[in-house]
């Protein structure tokens, strides 16, 4: 398959993450969550040591949960790169607008970050995040996720996670 293109979720893939309508298996769902609109096939293969990762990507492509963008590379904002607000990020395109403040935006950011920091082991936590109803419940769940990230991946990653979700959470 195309190693030089950026893998991204299709509308069908985003819907599957939100609703689990197609009941993807654990590995397939985890790989779908790992597709972040800025990583190539080789980058995704490097993130997962499971021998069937290539086959899973091929299946997600064939079932149109993901697609390959062989055009220009996406712009990486400071928030998407996990950098502190105001940190310089090199980019050829104009600055992106500020982050969306909503439960969905906070949940998506949290799920992507959990998979980035914890890999496939994050699936149970992403399920908790997705099941959270309302700002208060989501905030409580995200605080637990922050503690887990801090203990397993380091305090700086826990702080970066919290900064990202805090920027997206609506006020209670």
Secondary structure as GFF3:
##gff-version 3
##sequence-region A 1 172
A	DSSP	beta_strand	6	9	.	.	.	ID=ss1
A	DSSP	alpha_helix	11	19	.	.	.	ID=ss2
A	DSSP	alpha_helix	26	34	.	.	.	ID=ss3
A	DSSP	beta_strand	39	40	.	.	.	ID=ss4
A	DSSP	alpha_helix	41	47	.	.	.	ID=ss5
A	DSSP	alpha_helix	53	62	.	.	.	ID=ss6
A	DSSP	beta_strand	66	69	.	.	.	ID=ss7
A	DSSP	alpha_helix	103	118	.	.	.	ID=ss8
A	DSSP	three_ten_helix	119	122	.	.	.	ID=ss9
A	DSSP	alpha_helix	123	131	.	.	.	ID=ss10
A	DSSP	alpha_helix	134	153	.	.	.	ID=ss11
A	DSSP	alpha_helix	155	168	.	.	.	ID=ss12
###
